[in-house]
Amino acid sequence: MTMHIPDQTGRTVIVTGGSSGIGKATAAALAAKGARVILAVRDQTRGRAAAAEIGGLTESRPLDLGSLASVREFARTTDGPIDYLINNAGSMTDTLRHTTDGFESQFGVNHLGHFALTNLLLSQITRRVITVSSTNYRSAHIDFEDLQWQRRPYRPFGAYGQTKLANLLFTRELQRRLSRAGSPILATAAHPGWAATGFTMTTGRRILDHTLALGTRLLAQSPEGGARPTLLATIGDVPGASFSGPSRFGVRGPAALEELSGEALNDDTAQKLWEVSELLTQIKFPLPTS
Ligand SMILES: NC(=O)c1ccc[n+]([C@@H]2O[C@H](COP(=O)([O-])OP(=O)(O)OC[C@H]3O[C@@H](n4cnc5c(N)ncnc54)[C@H](OP(=O)(O)O)[C@@H]3O)[C@@H](O)[C@H]2O)c1
């Protein structure tokens, strides 16, 4: 089932991690409707190949979310209005690794990189900031005592879940700040359910990882299917701070709005995470608040 996407001629979209999987499918759907699409990717060979394959007004530009210098450079060299910023990129690492700025890699890439990018580009964004999360947020917790897994034994799934919960709390607090600043921009979030992409889920336990890989082969939907919630959160008639996902058991099927639960609804946690993220990145919300 395809989604109706109105004409996007004249609109500019940035998709992080747009050279593969859900990001590429999202980019292709918007480019097919006339949008100018910037694939913000760390590997330019793959980015250019994806841009050529997608066609239309699609280009590839370098962005490594694991480096604040790269994020700053991307923002510095991005001119003009941006209709939609789609924070799609994400990674899961099986062992404790760090970004060039010394952040735990998943937290640095999935949350802090997008936090920095959004705030640096916010004064150019005209319509929406869309962030791709995951249902893993439900079993996750933001541990402010040990955000970077320095004291606890590293758990790949726990670290990933924390970043996907952070994506939702970021969206919530961003929307609160935008509304307070009187901005018409919306912050929305989505999750793809289960999609067969290059994304590798690594729990660190071999048997479980093999089972997950088998499940992906048998049960997951296509990247195009996984992109539908992102597209709904981008061009659909949805409210700020909303969460879009697949309507069939939250795993596949047409996109629909979904209720958030638990810690993802906690405004105090959202505000605290924002403040900590500002401290860690030294990048602040740029719009004036009355
Ligand atoms: N597939 C699923 O079932 C599923 C479920 C829940 C949530 N998600 C979320 O969906 C989003 C897209 O994932 P996907 O499934 O489409 O997997 P994917 O094909 O692996 O795409 C992830 C993208 O993120 C990019 N990326 C990773 N680290 C980066 C960095 N440091 N800087 C810039 N880009 C970086 C990757 O680029 P490289 O090619 O350079 O590594 C890749 O293009 C992710 O946020 C993921 O958490 C996916």
The ligand as a Gaussian input file, in Angstrom:
#p B3LYP/6-31G(d) Opt

LIG

0 1
 N       15.306000      -1.364000      10.669000
 C       14.519000      -1.435000      11.733000
 O       13.783000      -2.410000      11.927000
 C       14.505000      -0.302000      12.718000
 C       13.696000      -0.449000      13.867000
 C       13.597000       0.605000      14.758000
 C       14.268000       1.775000      14.512000
 N       15.079000       1.893000      13.409000
 C       15.755000       3.177000      13.197000
 O       15.620000       3.563000      11.844000
 C       16.693000       4.446000      11.489000
 C       17.252000       4.056000      10.136000
 O       17.833000       2.778000      10.246000
 P       17.757000       1.688000       9.069000
 O       16.964000       0.570000       9.586000
 O       17.395000       2.315000       7.791000
 O       19.268000       1.149000       9.061000
 P       20.499000       1.473000       8.066000
 O       20.154000       1.060000       6.700000
 O       21.691000       0.865000       8.719000
 O       20.582000       3.044000       8.115000
 C       21.204000       3.738000       9.159000
 C       21.925000       4.899000       8.553000
 O       22.536000       5.665000       9.599000
 C       23.790000       6.052000       9.131000
 N       24.745000       6.379000      10.183000
 C       25.234000       5.559000      11.156000
 N       26.163000       6.208000      11.861000
 C       26.281000       7.458000      11.318000
 C       27.087000       8.574000      11.591000
 N       28.003000       8.559000      12.563000
 N       26.934000       9.702000      10.838000
 C       26.042000       9.730000       9.840000
 N       25.248000       8.693000       9.512000
 C       25.377000       7.560000      10.247000
 C       24.293000       4.853000       8.342000
 O       25.355000       5.270000       7.512000
 P       26.554000       4.259000       7.132000
 O       26.012000       3.523000       5.950000
 O       27.684000       5.182000       6.834000
 O       26.791000       3.392000       8.325000
 C       23.031000       4.456000       7.596000
 O       22.900000       5.149000       6.384000
 C       17.698000       4.365000      12.639000
 O       17.574000       5.522000      13.447000
 C       17.248000       3.141000      13.441000
 O       17.547000       3.274000      14.806000
 C       15.201000       0.868000      12.507000

